[in-house]
Amino acid sequence: MNTNNSNDDKKKDKQSYLFPRSSYRGEFTPENLVFNANLQEFAQKVGYICNLETNGKMTSNEAYEQIRVLWKDLKNSMKNLGINNK
């Protein structure tokens, strides 16, 4: 039995559980697909931050700052991918 493959499978399962991906249904371009993945990751992380703040694991200010940084990163990805804000 190859335990290395088993560990890799467990990591992939954990990753897909923690950060699920939905299918992209918009107009297909490589840029749109990448931005969609970035947007899903942003939403997932914001959800975790909100839950941590709600459960008292971080302050409201810490949560706000982390979300602000994530938002800035998302805006930069949109700009770098050349996606217009229409």
C-alpha positions in Angstrom: 0.0 0.0 0.0 1.4 3.4 -1.0 0.8 5.7 1.9 2.1 8.7 0.0 -0.8 8.5 -2.4 -3.2 8.0 0.5 -1.9 11.1 2.2 -2.1 13.1 -1.1 -5.7 11.9 -1.5 -6.6 13.0 2.1 -5.0 16.4 1.5 -7.0 16.8 -1.7 -10.2 15.7 0.0 -9.6 18.2 2.9 -8.8 21.0 0.4 -11.9 20.4 -1.6 -14.0 20.2 1.6 -12.6 23.4 3.0 -12.5 25.3 -0.4 -15.2 23.9 -2.6 -15.4 25.1 -6.2 -18.5 25.7 -8.2 -18.7 25.4 -12.0 -18.2 28.6 -14.0 -21.3 29.4 -16.1 -20.5 32.9 -17.5 -18.9 33.9 -20.7 -15.7 31.8 -21.0 -12.4 33.5 -21.2 -9.3 32.5 -19.4 -9.4 35.8 -17.5 -13.0 35.3 -16.4 -12.3 31.8 -15.3 -9.3 32.8 -13.2 -11.3 35.8 -11.7 -14.2 33.5 -10.9 -11.8 31.2 -9.0 -10.4 34.2 -7.1 -13.9 35.4 -6.3 -14.9 32.0 -4.9 -11.7 31.9 -2.8 -12.5 35.4 -1.5 -16.0 34.5 -0.6 -14.9 31.3 1.2 -12.2 33.2 3.2 -14.7 36.0 4.2 -17.0 33.3 5.4 -14.3 31.8 7.6 -13.3 35.2 9.0 -16.9 36.1 9.8 -17.3 32.8 11.6 -14.1 33.3 13.6 -15.3 36.8 14.6 -18.8 35.6 15.5 -17.4 32.9 17.7 -15.0 35.3 19.5 -11.8 34.0 18.0 -10.8 37.4 16.6 -11.9 40.9 17.1 -14.2 42.9 14.8 -11.2 45.1 13.9 -9.0 42.1 13.0 -11.8 40.6 10.9 -12.4 44.0 9.1 -8.6 44.4 8.4 -8.3 40.8 7.0 -11.4 41.3 4.8 -10.1 44.6 3.6 -6.8 43.0 2.5 -8.7 40.2 0.8 -10.9 42.8 -1.0 -7.8 44.8 -2.1 -6.2 41.5 -3.5 -9.4 40.7 -5.3 -9.6 44.2 -6.9 -5.9 43.9 -7.9 -6.6 40.5 -9.5 -9.4 42.0 -11.5 -7.2 44.9 -12.7 -4.3 42.6 -13.5 -6.6 40.3 -15.5 -7.9 43.2 -17.5 -11.5 42.7 -16.5 -13.6 45.8 -16.9 -15.9 46.9 -14.1 -19.1 47.4 -16.2 
